[in-house]
């Protein structure tokens, strides 16, 4: 596994622990639909939450959440639509970002709820 993939896996594991500590119930990880992959799908309160995890070992070139671009957002929205249709989910949908910076082996986690809208 490449260092980039290892960092991404570590970030997703940290994000899952972080969200579970906040009361989120994890439904799926790395759910794929066509060209899209949703890192985490979870339930909290009355929401079905699609979570994109962005992990960086440095913020020299920007914050982790700044690396989520419009084409990826469109793919996430398409995947969320497919998931809710396939599994007949009726909850209100929300898109969150968990941004993780790991500096000197110490993770800093920022949770951005309702990071973008899909209408």
C-alpha positions as CSV (number, residue, x, y, z in Angstrom):
1,X,0.0,0.0,0.0
2,X,1.4,3.4,-0.9
3,X,2.0,6.1,1.7
4,X,-0.9,8.1,0.3
5,X,-3.2,5.2,0.6
6,X,-2.0,4.5,4.1
7,X,-2.5,8.1,5.1
8,X,-6.1,8.0,3.6
9,X,-6.9,4.8,5.5
10,X,-5.6,6.2,8.7
11,X,-7.6,9.3,8.2
12,X,-10.8,7.3,7.5
13,X,-10.2,5.2,10.7
14,X,-9.7,8.4,12.7
15,X,-12.8,9.9,11.2
16,X,-14.9,6.8,12.0
17,X,-13.8,6.9,15.7
18,X,-14.4,10.6,15.9
19,X,-17.9,10.4,14.5
20,X,-18.8,7.4,16.6
21,X,-17.7,9.3,19.7
22,X,-20.1,12.1,18.6
23,X,-23.0,9.6,18.4
24,X,-23.0,8.8,14.7
25,X,-23.9,5.3,13.7
26,X,-21.8,4.1,10.8
27,X,-23.8,2.4,8.0
28,X,-21.1,1.9,5.3
29,X,-17.5,2.7,4.5
30,X,-16.0,3.2,1.1
31,X,-19.4,2.7,-0.7
32,X,-18.9,2.8,-4.4
33,X,-21.2,3.8,-7.2
34,X,-19.8,4.1,-10.7
35,X,-16.9,6.5,-10.5
36,X,-17.7,7.7,-7.0
37,X,-16.7,6.4,-3.6
38,X,-18.3,7.7,-0.4
39,X,-15.8,7.4,2.5
40,X,-18.4,7.1,5.2
41,X,-22.2,6.9,5.3
42,X,-23.7,7.4,8.8
43,X,-26.9,8.2,10.7
44,X,-27.2,10.9,13.3
45,X,-30.4,12.4,14.7
46,X,-32.8,12.4,11.7
47,X,-30.0,12.7,9.1
48,X,-28.4,10.3,6.6
49,X,-24.9,11.8,6.4
50,X,-22.5,11.3,3.5
51,X,-19.0,12.1,4.8
52,X,-15.9,12.9,2.7
53,X,-12.7,12.5,4.6
54,X,-9.7,14.6,3.6
55,X,-6.4,13.8,5.3
56,X,-3.1,15.6,4.8
57,X,0.3,15.3,6.4
58,X,1.0,19.0,5.8
59,X,-1.0,22.2,5.3
60,X,1.8,23.8,3.3
61,X,-0.4,23.7,0.2
62,X,-3.8,24.3,1.8
63,X,-6.2,22.9,4.3
64,X,-7.5,19.3,3.7
65,X,-11.0,20.4,3.0
66,X,-9.8,22.7,0.2
67,X,-8.9,19.6,-1.8
68,X,-12.5,18.7,-2.4
69,X,-13.3,20.0,-5.9
70,X,-16.6,20.4,-7.8
71,X,-16.3,17.2,-10.0
72,X,-15.8,15.2,-6.8
73,X,-18.8,16.9,-5.2
74,X,-20.9,16.1,-8.2
75,X,-19.9,12.4,-8.0
76,X,-20.7,12.3,-4.2
77,X,-24.1,13.8,-4.9
78,X,-24.8,11.2,-7.6
79,X,-23.6,8.4,-5.3
80,X,-25.8,9.7,-2.5
81,X,-28.8,9.8,-4.8
82,X,-28.1,6.2,-5.9
83,X,-27.7,5.0,-2.3
84,X,-30.9,6.6,-1.1
85,X,-32.8,5.1,-4.1
86,X,-31.2,1.7,-3.8
87,X,-31.8,1.3,-0.1
88,X,-35.1,3.3,0.0
89,X,-33.8,5.7,2.5
90,X,-36.1,8.6,3.4
91,X,-34.1,10.6,5.9
92,X,-32.9,14.1,5.2
93,X,-29.5,13.9,3.5
94,X,-26.5,15.9,4.6
95,X,-23.0,16.2,3.3
96,X,-20.1,16.6,5.8
97,X,-16.4,16.8,5.5
98,X,-14.0,15.5,8.1
99,X,-10.7,17.3,7.5
100,X,-7.7,15.8,9.2
101,X,-4.2,17.2,9.4
102,X,-1.5,14.9,10.9
103,X,1.5,16.9,12.0
104,X,4.3,15.1,13.9
105,X,1.9,12.1,14.4
106,X,-0.7,14.2,16.1
107,X,-4.0,14.4,14.3
108,X,-6.1,17.6,14.2
109,X,-9.6,16.9,13.2
110,X,-12.2,19.4,12.0
111,X,-15.7,18.3,11.3
112,X,-17.6,20.5,8.8
113,X,-21.3,19.7,9.0
114,X,-23.5,20.6,5.9
115,X,-20.3,21.4,4.0
116,X,-22.3,21.7,0.7
117,X,-25.9,21.4,-0.5
118,X,-27.1,19.2,-3.3
119,X,-29.9,21.1,-4.9
